[in-house]
Each structure stands twice: as C-alpha cells, then as structure tokens.
Amino acid sequence: MAGLIVSREELARSLSAERASGRTVAMANGLFDVLHVGHVRYLEAASREADLLIVGVNSDASARALKGPGRPVLPAEERAEIVAALGCVRFVFVFDEPDAASSLLLLRPDVHCKGTDYTPETVPEREVVLGYGGRIAIVGDPKTHASRDLILEIARRFRNKAGP
C-alpha cells in the first residue's frame, strides 16, 4: 500500500492508533529532490527498523535554505507524492524547519533513521531522540549518490546533446 500524505498533526493522531495496536514507528527525513537509488535504499533500510515508516520531506523554503538557490528542483508536494508512492513508506509529511527536531518532539518515533553520512554521535537531533527515549539507527548504503551530482550530470549531458 502506498503511503499517505498528511499534516504532522494528523499524523500524530494516526500514530496514536498505530501504537495502541502495538506497532512501532521509524522516522526518516530529507529533501528527496530528484529521487535516486540512494534515497530508495535509505528508505527501505529505515522501514526495516520498525513496523511502519513515516517520512518527513523538507518544504521548499527549508530546502532552499539548506541547499541554496535553484533547489529544490521539484516542489515539496511532488516530492512528498513520489516518496509516498514507495511501498515501504506508510505516511509522509512536509515540514518547514531546517532539521527534524520539532517533528521528532511531536511524533516521538521509536527509531529516528539517518543515512550513512552520519554516525549516531553526529545526528543533529540526537539529544532530542535520546531525551524522549527513542533510538537512532544509521541506515542505507554508503553515501555515493547525491541529487546534486545527478542534476549536474543531467545538465552536462543535455548541454552536450543540445549543441556546442
């Protein structure tokens, strides 16, 4: 079943029912701008950390603040829809903050999943997660894929095809 795109407040209510049924929750987050295999491997690995996976997608404003002008390539609503279409994802929400701390405090997932470009000690939201009793999992394959690199490669190939 494809995931549902909801507000954080709606998600908090839905998670109460999921937890009442005994399910555990993992959360992953990111820009997911120009989805690539690294994103898919990260989310699939995150989904194995609990019974259900929720994913936070950075809003357009927070993506621009983090990545600079020209980003994101795709608007948040489309990025959220693409992530929600993955079979391993149960719920998706969009958030405006530069990190996931506020979302973690509201949703309190059992596991906060970050990619292999982090260690458990360098996760920005580490203290938040440990403070409410959650755990951190580093998941996915080595960070050898990046939307930035994919965008640059597409631009290079287009320039070479389009003429001198």
Secondary structure, DSSP 4 states (H G I P E B T S, - for coil): ---EE--HHHHHHHHHHHHHTT--EEEEEE---S--HHHHHHHHHHHTTSSEEEEEEE-HHHHHHHH-TT--SS-HHHHHHHHHTSTT--EEEEE-SSSSHHHHHHH--SEEEE-TTS-TTT-TTHHHHHHTT-EEEE-SS-S---HHHHHHHHHHHHHHHH--
